[in-house]
Amino acid sequence: MRKTTRLKQLFAAPEIVVMPGVHDALGARLAAAAGFAAVTAGGYGATATLLGRPDSSQLSLTELAHMYSCLCDATDLPLLADADTGFGNVTNVARAVELYEKAGVAGLFIEDQVFPKRCGHMAGKAVIPAAEWLAKIKAALDARRDPDLVIMARTDALAVNGVDDAILRAQLAREAGADALFVEAPTNVDEMRRICREVPGPCLANNVETGLSPLLPAARLQEIGYAAVVFPVAATYAVAFALRELFATLARTGSTAESLPQLVGFDEFNALVGLPAQREREAALQDFADRLVAGHGSR
């Protein structure tokens, strides 16, 4: 089954799909090993890990497409990608869909923020007119070659214009053909319930730790009405915390010995990244070549 088809099915399933955020290929492999059905990767973690900078439209389309290609090559899980504001107008949106499809993503979302955008839980956001955003959503739908590629419409209008406008925008995006809807940064459960009740399509919840929205478990979000929930920045925060502790210990003691209980071992890590299977393939290919040469020499 194609990854796109699988993601579409997960969004349509009765049970909420939980997608951890990953920002590198190693994280994608770890998420698969943990048993998740799908993953996401957003601009927040990508900008932090690739540039060490804030999420503010600093990565280009080609940089993100290359990153997504690496992530998709690392796992068989379907991946929901972040297409930010579409990297320009409707023509740029079509180009983004083309490159993201080539990278292997199973879905992507396009938001209605003014470029350069900000993280959805940061202050000072602004949104473009609804019609301009809807044209981008339609451009994405028209550009996809795989009809099962999930095109998600994200609106940040709640923090700018209020929940009424955010819901209206999501309704219009669904009418335009969006497969799934993402109303960013509701601040309470009542807003969440209203969004899921009034938006006619699969809705996504965004769990950003210490962000604007309540941090609710997946079962509660499913009860509210969400079809999917992402945890886009938790892995990035966890890595930042772990590295800060590790480097502090190394600077203080001149050794990593105290940190060994928090580190994956050498052999365990090699197994995690697939070294034993790689060595088996190499040996099998060499054996094949040796037998071919030996057989030729005996003729």
BELDAGI-V431076 format. One record per run of one state. SS is the DSSP state (helix for helix, strand for strand, loop for the rest). FROM is the first residue (numbers start at 0). TO is the last residue. If there is no record, write none. Layout:
SS|FROM|TO, SS|FROM|TO
//
This chain:
loop|0|1, helix|2|11, loop|12|15, strand|16|20, loop|21|23, helix|24|32, loop|33|36, strand|37|40, loop|41|41, helix|42|50, loop|51|59, helix|60|73, loop|74|76, strand|77|81, loop|82|88, helix|89|102, loop|103|105, strand|106|110, loop|111|111, strand|112|112, loop|113|125, strand|126|126, loop|127|128, helix|129|142, loop|143|148, strand|149|154, loop|155|155, helix|156|160, loop|161|161, helix|162|175, loop|176|178, strand|179|182, loop|183|187, helix|188|197, loop|198|200, strand|201|205, loop|206|216, helix|217|223, loop|224|226, strand|227|230, loop|231|232, helix|233|252, loop|253|255, helix|256|261, loop|262|264, helix|265|271, loop|272|273, helix|274|296, loop|297|298
//
